[in-house]
Amino acid sequence: MNQLHRLWEILVMQGPRIAWLKLINRLRRVNYNRLFRNSLHQQAQAPVLRAQILKAAALGQGPLISLVVPLFNTDPQHLAEMIASVRHQNYPRWQLCLADGSDAAHLAVGEAARAEAAQDPRISYLKLPENLGISGNTNAALDLATGDYIGLLDHDDLLAPDALAEVAVVIHRQEADLIYSDELNFVGQPDHVQLIHYKPDFAPDNLRSNNYICHFTVFAKALADQIGHFDSACDGSQDYDYILRLSEQAKKIVHIPKVLYYWRIHSQSVASNISVKPYCLDAALLALQNHLQRQGLPGSVENNKIG
């Protein structure tokens, strides 16, 4: 009744247009869990989801997949939604590894993460004494991983509910040691889609032009042990450097042609504009140059700037 009274006041004082906008905005504030379970992706693929659940169950125990997430001054709502997307996975054999480099002004990040870990033993949390940078924080999370496979997940992004089930099926059927999927960019909630990135199967020359693999990337722990940690010299494009190194050693690379990863667009995200973090381009050039040298391939690396 109070809400109706407030809406009537807005209608009288500010007019029908503002009242309508206020009403629409309020209706959009739905519970995250309900929205995620009924996102556009899931509605379109409900039969596929049921099939994936059956496939995952047929795997028995299946591989343990450790999701590596570096935290730094993470938005509390984004953190809660990221963790919820992991806990809602149809495939139960996962570990969530959180390494937190947040500063003293963002202690709420650690409080929220500890509370989640207390509710689910599959969540491992480590508070770092200082921010080690994106690579250093990721390496700390990587060191927590005990799984057979490692998945890379950003602290403000989301996984589709069938993401790990799809990965587990590919591992089981194809013995893949490097897996990636299609992805989409969204604003606010995952049904506010801005871009869907449908990717090709593995193409090394394409990868040397741009990091088209990006998200969602999963790889064998044995492969990670072989190539080592993320390189802080490539911070900003550390994932590109790591994917190049993985691709050099992987025996079976498989592309899952389904949207399994939701990349959040916000003001500080590269998903919105690469100019937000211009140092990423220099880091990418370094990563690619190092790749050419390791492979013994002649050539120089340049940024294809237009204008």
C-alpha positions in Angstrom: 0.0 0.0 0.0 2.9 2.4 0.8 4.4 1.7 -2.6 1.1 2.5 -4.3 0.8 5.7 -2.3 4.4 6.7 -3.3 3.6 5.9 -7.0 0.5 8.1 -6.8 2.6 10.9 -5.3 5.1 10.7 -8.2 2.2 10.6 -10.7 0.7 13.8 -9.3 4.0 15.7 -8.7 6.1 14.5 -11.6 3.7 13.4 -14.2 2.7 10.1 -15.9 6.0 9.7 -17.9 8.2 9.8 -14.7 5.7 7.6 -12.8 5.8 5.0 -15.6 9.6 4.9 -15.7 9.7 4.5 -11.9 7.3 1.6 -12.1 9.2 -0.1 -14.9 12.5 0.3 -13.0 10.9 -1.2 -9.9 9.5 -4.2 -11.8 13.0 -4.8 -13.2 14.4 -5.3 -9.7 13.7 -9.0 -9.6 15.5 -11.5 -7.5 18.8 -12.4 -9.1 18.4 -16.2 -8.6 15.1 -16.2 -10.3 16.4 -14.1 -13.2 19.4 -16.2 -13.7 17.4 -19.4 -13.8 15.1 -17.9 -16.4 17.6 -15.9 -18.5 17.2 -15.9 -22.3 19.9 -18.4 -22.7 18.2 -20.9 -20.4 14.8 -20.4 -21.9 16.1 -21.1 -25.4 18.0 -24.2 -24.3 15.8 -25.8 -21.6 15.8 -29.2 -23.5 19.5 -29.0 -23.9 19.9 -28.2 -20.2 18.0 -31.4 -19.2 20.1 -33.4 -21.6 23.3 -32.0 -20.1 22.2 -32.9 -16.6 21.7 -36.5 -17.8 25.1 -36.5 -19.5 26.8 -35.1 -16.4 25.1 -37.7 -14.2 26.3 -40.5 -16.6 29.9 -39.4 -15.9 29.7 -40.6 -12.3 32.2 -38.6 -10.2 33.7 -36.9 -13.2 36.7 -34.5 -13.1 36.9 -31.9 -10.3 37.0 -28.5 -12.0 38.6 -25.7 -10.0 37.5 -22.2 -10.9 40.2 -19.6 -10.2 39.0 -16.1 -9.4 41.2 -13.2 -8.3 39.4 -10.6 -6.2 40.3 -6.9 -5.9 37.9 -4.3 -4.5 35.0 -6.3 -6.0 31.5 -4.8 -6.1 29.6 -6.8 -3.4 26.6 -7.4 -5.7 28.8 -8.6 -8.5 30.6 -10.9 -6.2 27.4 -12.4 -4.8 26.1 -12.9 -8.4 29.3 -14.5 -9.6 29.3 -17.0 -6.6 25.6 -17.7 -7.1 26.3 -18.6 -10.8 28.9 -21.2 -9.6 26.7 -22.6 -6.9 23.8 -23.0 -9.4 25.9 -25.2 -11.7 24.2 -28.4 -12.8 27.5 -30.2 -12.5 28.4 -30.6 -8.8 32.1 -31.5 -9.0 33.6 -28.0 -8.7 35.9 -25.9 -6.4 35.8 -22.1 -6.3 39.2 -20.6 -5.5 39.1 -17.0 -4.3 42.3 -15.0 -3.7 41.6 -11.5 -2.4 43.9 -8.6 -2.8 41.3 -5.9 -1.8 42.5 -2.9 0.1 41.5 -1.8 3.6 38.6 0.3 2.3 37.0 -2.9 0.8 36.9 -5.3 3.8 33.4 -6.2 2.9 34.8 -8.3 0.0 36.5 -10.6 2.4 33.5 -10.7 4.8 31.2 -11.7 2.0 33.6 -14.3 0.6 34.2 -15.9 4.0 30.4 -16.1 4.6 30.0 -17.9 1.3 32.9 -20.3 2.1 31.3 -21.1 5.5 28.2 -22.2 3.7 29.8 -24.4 1.0 33.0 -26.4 1.6 33.7 -26.3 -2.2 34.6 -22.6 -1.8 38.2 -21.8 -0.8 39.1 -18.2 0.2 42.5 -16.6 0.8 43.1 -13.1 2.0 46.3 -11.8 0.6 48.5 -9.5 2.7 48.6 -7.0 -0.2 47.4 -6.6 -3.8 49.8 -8.6 -6.0 48.3 -7.3 -9.3 46.0 -9.3 -11.6 48.6 -12.0 -12.3 49.9 -12.3 -8.8 46.3 -12.5 -7.4 45.4 -15.1 -10.0 48.5 -17.2 -9.2 47.5 -17.2 -5.5 44.1 -18.5 -6.5 45.7 -21.0 -8.8 47.8 -22.3 -5.9 44.5 -23.1 -4.0 43.3 -25.3 -6.8 43.2 -29.1 -6.2 41.1 -30.0 -9.2 41.9 -32.1 -12.3 41.0 -29.1 -14.5 41.2 -25.3 -14.0 38.7 -22.8 -15.2 39.3 -19.0 -15.4 36.5 -16.8 -14.1 36.5 -13.0 -13.5 35.2 -11.6 -10.2 32.3 -9.8 -11.8 31.2 -12.2 -14.5 28.8 -15.2 -14.6 28.7 -18.8 -15.8 25.7 -20.3 -17.5 24.2 -23.0 -15.3 25.3 -25.8 -17.7 28.8 -24.5 -18.2 30.7 -27.1 -16.2 28.4 -29.9 -17.3 29.3 -29.1 -20.9 33.0 -29.0 -20.1 32.8 -32.3 -18.2 31.2 -34.0 -21.2 33.9 -32.8 -23.6 36.6 -33.9 -21.2 35.0 -37.3 -20.9 34.3 -37.8 -24.6 37.3 -36.2 -26.3 40.0 -36.2 -23.5 40.5 -32.5 -24.2 43.1 -30.7 -22.2 42.2 -27.2 -23.3 38.5 -26.2 -23.7 36.8 -22.9 -24.5 33.3 -21.7 -25.3 31.3 -18.9 -26.8 30.4 -15.9 -24.7 28.2 -12.9 -24.4 28.5 -9.4 -23.1 25.7 -8.0 -20.9 24.8 -4.8 -19.0 23.1 -5.0 -15.6 21.6 -8.5 -15.9 22.4 -11.4 -18.3 19.3 -10.9 -20.4 20.4 -7.4 -21.3 22.6 -8.7 -24.1 24.9 -6.3 -25.9 27.0 -8.7 -27.9 27.3 -12.5 -28.5 30.7 -13.8 -29.5 30.4 -17.0 -31.6 33.9 -18.3 -32.0 35.6 -20.5 -34.5 37.3 -23.8 -33.7 41.0 -23.5 -32.7 42.9 -21.5 -35.3 46.5 -20.6 -34.2 46.9 -17.9 -36.8 43.7 -16.3 -35.7 44.8 -16.5 -32.1 48.1 -14.7 -33.1 45.9 -11.8 -34.4 43.7 -11.4 -31.3 42.6 -13.3 -28.2 39.4 -14.6 -29.7 39.4 -17.5 -27.1 39.1 -15.3 -24.1 36.2 -16.7 -22.0 35.3 -19.4 -20.9 38.7 -21.2 -20.8 39.3 -24.5 -19.0 42.5 -26.5 -19.0 44.0 -29.6 -17.4 45.8 -29.0 -14.1 48.7 -31.1 -15.5 49.0 -28.6 -18.3 49.1 -25.7 -15.9 51.8 -27.4 -13.8 53.8 -27.7 -17.0 53.7 -24.1 -18.1 53.7 -22.5 -14.6 52.2 -19.3 -13.3 50.8 -16.2 -15.0 53.4 -13.6 -16.0 53.0 -10.2 -14.3 54.9 -8.6 -17.1 51.8 -9.2 -19.2 49.3 -7.8 -16.7 46.3 -6.5 -18.6 46.6 -9.2 -21.2 47.8 -12.0 -18.8 45.0 -14.3 -20.0 46.1 -13.9 -23.6 49.7 -14.7 -22.7 48.5 -17.7 -20.7 46.2 -19.0 -23.4 49.1 -18.8 -26.0 51.3 -20.8 -23.6 48.6 -23.3 -23.0 48.0 -23.7 -26.8 51.7 -24.4 -27.4 51.6 -27.5 -25.1 48.0 -28.7 -25.3 47.4 -32.0 -27.1 43.6 -31.7 -27.6 42.0 -28.2 -27.9 38.2 -28.3 -28.1 35.7 -25.4 -28.8 32.2 -25.8 -27.3 30.0 -23.8 -29.7 27.6 -22.7 -27.0 27.3 -19.5 -24.8 28.6 -20.6 -21.4 30.1 -17.3 -20.2 28.5 -14.0 -19.4 30.9 -11.1 -19.5 29.7 -8.1 -17.6 30.0 -4.6 -19.1 30.6 -1.7 -16.8 32.6 1.5 -16.7 35.9 -0.2 -15.6 35.5 -3.2 -17.8 37.5 -3.9 -21.0 34.3 -5.3 -22.3 33.0 -1.8 -22.6 36.0 -0.2 -24.3 39.7 -1.2 -24.6 40.6 2.4 -23.9 39.6 1.9 -20.3 42.8 0.0 -19.8 45.2 1.1 -22.7 48.1 -0.8 -21.1 46.4 -4.0 -22.2 47.4 -3.4 -25.8 51.1 -3.1 -24.9 50.8 -6.3 -22.7 49.2 -8.1 -25.6 52.1 -7.2 -27.9 54.6 -8.5 -25.4 52.6 -11.7 -25.0 52.5 -12.3 -28.7 56.2 -11.4 -29.2 57.2 -13.9 -26.5 55.0 -16.5 -28.2 56.8 -16.1 -31.5 60.1 -16.4 -29.8 59.2 -19.6 -28.0 57.9 -21.1 -31.2 60.9 -20.0 -33.2 58.7 -18.1 -35.6 60.2 -15.1 -37.4 58.2 -11.9 -37.4 57.6 -8.6 -35.5 54.4 -7.7 -33.6 52.6 -4.4 -34.3 49.3 -2.9 -33.2 47.0 -2.5 -36.2 45.9 1.0 -35.4 43.4 2.7 -37.6 43.8 6.5 -38.3 
